[in-house]
Amino acid sequence: MLKVHHLNNSRSQRILWLLEELDVPYEIVQYKRMSPVPLAPPELKAVHPLGKSPVITDGKHTIAESGAIIEYVLETYGKGRLQPEPKSADHFKFIEWMHYAEGSAMLPLMMHMYAGYLGDGAAPLRPRIDSEVANQLSYERVQFFKIWFTHSNLHLFVVVVVVIIAKPSTLRLGSEREMAHNRPRTIMRAMSGLGRLC
Ligand SMILES: N[C@@H](CCC(=O)N[C@@H](CS)C(=O)NCC(=O)O)C(=O)O
């Protein structure tokens, strides 16, 4: 059975949502962030050398990187669901968003997080980080509503975009499986975090 190597409070939640959405049977292997610095425990390195989550194992495959995992799951279990017709204009937009999440969006969000840890020490970087976070969030918000009104098959879009927009704290709503299973409620709650961030 497909195993999701899942770190608490992490991007791995997106993979659980996707598997729930597709009704694919899966097993969660839990890893707990360490304390006081909330990094992944060393056991994750035994699954994949980067030691990050998400990682999935499925038969002979071990796959890291959210985008690659999503593509693997859709190709292997999707039966055409949750993705636009191959080579259609929507398909290329879909690929663009898939890369956007871990590309343009993630860097300023991570810098924002690390600057938060540094406090006043990060003051010189703050204006640039804040303006870039605002730039990404306003782009996402406008695109989100545009796509919401013009596309019918936007579940995956919702999952990918909402997770990068939402504050992590809005996503800590219960056990991982419970959150994945109650995804519409979770997504709506996560979306309510959007207004607070923008
Ligand atoms: N680009 C990777 C990022 C993976 C990643 O950085 N995961 C974080 C959790 S959101 C992690 O494992 N952090 C723990 C650590 O760095 O020790 C992906 O899309 O999956």
The ligand as an SDF file (V2000), in Angstrom:
LIG
                    3D

 20 19  0  0  0  0  0  0  0  0999 V2000
   10.2070   21.2630   -1.9480 N   0  0  0  0  0  0  0  0  0  0  0  0
    9.8410   20.2440   -0.9930 C   0  0  0  0  0  0  0  0  0  0  0  0
    9.9540   20.8330    0.3850 C   0  0  0  0  0  0  0  0  0  0  0  0
    9.9920   19.8000    1.4850 C   0  0  0  0  0  0  0  0  0  0  0  0
   10.2090   20.4650    2.8280 C   0  0  0  0  0  0  0  0  0  0  0  0
   11.0420   21.3830    2.9730 O   0  0  0  0  0  0  0  0  0  0  0  0
    9.4640   20.0040    3.8440 N   0  0  0  0  0  0  0  0  0  0  0  0
    9.5620   20.5680    5.1490 C   0  0  0  0  0  0  0  0  0  0  0  0
    8.1790   20.5430    5.8040 C   0  0  0  0  0  0  0  0  0  0  0  0
    7.0200   21.6250    5.0540 S   0  0  0  0  0  0  0  0  0  0  0  0
   10.4460   19.7410    6.0420 C   0  0  0  0  0  0  0  0  0  0  0  0
   10.5090   18.5420    5.8970 O   0  0  0  0  0  0  0  0  0  0  0  0
   11.0950   20.4070    6.9970 N   0  0  0  0  0  0  0  0  0  0  0  0
   11.8210   19.7840    8.0430 C   0  0  0  0  0  0  0  0  0  0  0  0
   13.2900   20.0640    8.0200 C   0  0  0  0  0  0  0  0  0  0  0  0
   13.7630   20.8030    7.1330 O   0  0  0  0  0  0  0  0  0  0  0  0
   13.9880   19.5430    8.8940 O   0  0  0  0  0  0  0  0  0  0  0  0
    8.4430   19.7410   -1.3060 C   0  0  0  0  0  0  0  0  0  0  0  0
    7.7330   20.3760   -2.0820 O   0  0  0  0  0  0  0  0  0  0  0  0
    8.0370   18.6920   -0.8320 O   0  0  0  0  0  0  0  0  0  0  0  0
  1  2  1  0
  2  3  1  0
  2 18  1  0
  3  4  1  0
  4  5  1  0
  5  6  2  0
  5  7  1  0
  7  8  1  0
  8  9  1  0
  8 11  1  0
  9 10  1  0
 11 12  2  0
 11 13  1  0
 13 14  1  0
 14 15  1  0
 15 16  2  0
 15 17  1  0
 18 19  2  0
 18 20  1  0
M  END
$$$$
